Amino acid sequence: MAEIDEIDHQVLRLLREDGRRTFSEMAAEIGLSVAAVKRRVDRLREIGVITGFTVRVDYAKLGWGIEAFTELRYPGTTPVAKIIRTATDVPEVQEVFTIAGDPDALIHVRVRDLSHLQQVIDRLRRAGDVTGTKTLLVLGSWTRDTGSATDTRSATDTGPAGEPGRRPPR
């Protein structure tokens, strides 16, 4: 386990909130010199605590506003590698979690609409040795790393004319 102190934790928190934050911004907030913050970030990268920097995307704005988790069940003799391969061959699958117990895997999918979700689930059911599925739609989420919450309803609700963001009158 890597040894990090409270200042390292502060650096990590600031970078999780905004990975593009400058060393000088972090230095001002933490109370260190810019060089000291840079050394800490470099060290955290070297010891593998920071594994990379990424971007957060609002997929709803790209037309992919529906997320779901699908449980996959397999015969008991199915190798884990085959379970993972079944899901990774489907481009809508964002993440695959192999888990102990029932079900055997939990996958995170992102789709354009419910019809698209049905197509993805059908594709998964036809793949490999899948013996059963159960799908749960995501209504909203919260992430500890960023402290941000999303409410997917505003992005995916449609009015009578199918216009995104419009809700039926009450």
C-alpha positions as CSV (number, residue, x, y, z in Angstrom):
1,M,0.0,0.0,0.0
2,A,1.3,3.4,-0.9
3,E,2.2,5.8,1.9
4,I,0.6,9.2,1.4
5,D,-0.1,12.0,3.8
6,E,-3.0,14.5,4.3
7,I,-1.5,16.9,1.7
8,D,-1.4,14.1,-0.9
9,H,-5.0,13.4,-0.1
10,Q,-5.8,17.1,-0.7
11,V,-4.0,17.0,-4.0
12,L,-5.9,13.9,-5.1
13,R,-9.2,15.5,-4.0
14,L,-8.5,18.7,-6.1
15,L,-7.5,16.6,-9.1
16,R,-10.6,14.4,-8.8
17,E,-12.7,17.6,-8.8
18,D,-10.9,19.0,-11.8
19,G,-8.1,17.1,-13.5
20,R,-7.1,20.2,-15.5
21,R,-6.5,22.3,-12.4
22,T,-3.1,24.0,-12.5
23,F,-0.3,23.4,-10.1
24,S,-0.5,27.1,-9.1
25,E,-4.3,26.8,-8.3
26,M,-3.7,23.7,-6.2
27,A,-0.7,25.4,-4.5
28,A,-2.8,28.4,-3.5
29,E,-5.5,26.2,-2.1
30,I,-3.3,23.9,-0.2
31,G,-0.7,26.4,0.9
32,L,2.4,25.0,-0.8
33,S,4.7,26.2,-3.5
34,V,3.9,25.3,-7.1
35,A,7.1,23.2,-7.2
36,A,6.1,21.3,-4.1
37,V,2.7,20.5,-5.6
38,K,4.3,19.4,-8.9
39,R,6.7,17.1,-7.0
40,R,3.8,15.5,-5.1
41,V,1.8,14.9,-8.3
42,D,4.9,13.5,-10.0
43,R,5.5,11.2,-7.0
44,L,1.9,10.1,-6.9
45,R,2.1,9.2,-10.6
46,E,5.4,7.3,-10.1
47,I,4.1,5.2,-7.3
48,G,1.0,4.4,-9.3
49,V,-1.6,6.2,-7.1
50,I,-2.5,8.5,-10.0
51,T,-2.9,6.2,-13.0
52,G,-4.0,8.8,-15.5
53,F,-6.1,11.9,-16.3
54,T,-9.4,11.7,-18.0
55,V,-12.4,13.7,-19.2
56,R,-16.0,13.5,-18.0
57,V,-18.5,13.4,-20.8
58,D,-22.2,14.4,-20.7
59,Y,-23.4,11.5,-22.9
60,A,-27.0,12.8,-22.8
61,K,-25.8,15.7,-24.9
62,L,-24.4,13.3,-27.4
63,G,-27.7,11.4,-27.7
64,W,-26.7,8.5,-25.4
65,G,-28.7,9.6,-22.3
66,I,-30.0,6.3,-21.0
67,E,-27.9,4.1,-18.7
68,A,-28.6,0.7,-17.3
69,F,-27.1,-2.1,-15.4
70,T,-27.7,-5.6,-16.6
71,E,-27.1,-8.7,-14.5
72,L,-25.8,-11.6,-16.6
73,R,-26.1,-15.3,-15.5
74,Y,-24.0,-18.1,-16.9
75,P,-23.6,-21.8,-16.3
76,G,-21.3,-22.5,-13.4
77,T,-18.5,-23.9,-15.6
78,T,-18.2,-20.7,-17.7
79,P,-14.7,-19.2,-17.4
80,V,-14.5,-15.6,-16.3
81,A,-12.6,-14.6,-19.5
82,K,-15.5,-15.8,-21.5
83,I,-18.0,-13.7,-19.4
84,I,-15.9,-10.6,-19.9
85,R,-15.5,-11.3,-23.7
86,T,-19.2,-11.6,-24.1
87,A,-19.8,-8.1,-22.8
88,T,-16.7,-6.4,-24.3
89,D,-17.8,-7.4,-27.8
90,V,-20.8,-5.1,-27.4
91,P,-19.8,-1.4,-28.0
92,E,-22.6,0.0,-25.7
93,V,-21.1,-1.8,-22.7
94,Q,-19.1,0.7,-20.6
95,E,-17.9,-1.5,-17.8
96,V,-18.0,-5.1,-16.8
97,F,-17.9,-6.3,-13.2
98,T,-17.5,-10.0,-12.6
99,I,-18.9,-10.8,-9.1
100,A,-19.2,-13.6,-6.6
101,G,-22.6,-15.1,-6.2
102,D,-25.7,-14.7,-8.3
103,P,-25.5,-13.0,-10.8
104,D,-22.1,-13.8,-12.4
105,A,-21.6,-10.4,-13.9
106,L,-22.9,-6.9,-13.8
107,I,-22.5,-4.7,-16.8
108,H,-23.0,-1.0,-17.3
109,V,-24.5,0.0,-20.6
110,R,-25.2,3.3,-22.3
111,V,-27.8,3.6,-25.1
112,R,-29.7,6.2,-27.1
113,D,-33.3,5.1,-26.1
114,L,-35.3,2.1,-24.7
115,S,-35.5,0.4,-28.1
116,H,-31.8,0.6,-28.4
117,L,-31.5,-0.9,-24.9
118,Q,-33.7,-3.8,-25.9
119,Q,-31.5,-4.5,-28.9
120,V,-28.4,-4.5,-26.7
121,I,-30.0,-6.9,-24.2
122,D,-31.1,-9.2,-27.0
123,R,-27.6,-9.2,-28.3
124,L,-26.2,-10.1,-24.9
125,R,-28.7,-12.8,-24.5
126,R,-27.7,-14.4,-27.8
127,A,-24.0,-14.2,-27.0
128,G,-22.1,-17.1,-25.5
129,D,-23.7,-19.1,-22.7
130,V,-25.9,-16.4,-21.1
131,T,-28.7,-18.2,-19.3
132,G,-30.5,-15.1,-17.9
133,T,-30.5,-11.3,-17.6
134,K,-32.1,-8.7,-15.4
135,T,-31.8,-5.0,-16.3
136,L,-32.1,-2.0,-14.0
137,L,-32.5,1.5,-15.5
138,V,-30.5,4.3,-14.0
139,L,-32.6,7.3,-12.9
140,G,-29.7,9.4,-11.5
141,S,-26.3,8.9,-10.0
142,W,-23.7,10.4,-7.6
143,T,-20.0,9.9,-7.7
144,R,-17.7,10.2,-4.7
145,D,-14.7,11.1,-6.7
146,T,-16.3,14.2,-8.1
147,G,-19.0,14.7,-5.6
148,S,-21.3,15.4,-8.5
149,A,-24.8,14.1,-9.0
150,T,-26.7,13.6,-12.2
151,D,-30.4,13.4,-12.8
152,T,-30.9,11.6,-16.1
153,R,-34.6,12.4,-16.2
154,S,-34.2,15.9,-17.6
155,A,-32.0,14.5,-20.4
156,T,-34.1,11.6,-21.3
157,D,-37.7,12.6,-20.7
158,T,-39.6,13.2,-23.9
159,G,-42.9,14.9,-24.5
160,P,-45.7,13.7,-26.7
161,A,-43.8,14.8,-29.8
162,G,-40.7,12.9,-28.7
163,E,-38.8,16.2,-28.1
164,P,-36.0,15.7,-25.6
165,G,-36.3,17.5,-22.3
166,R,-40.1,18.1,-22.7
167,R,-42.3,16.6,-20.2
168,P,-46.0,15.9,-20.6
169,P,-48.2,18.5,-19.0
170,R,-49.5,17.7,-15.6
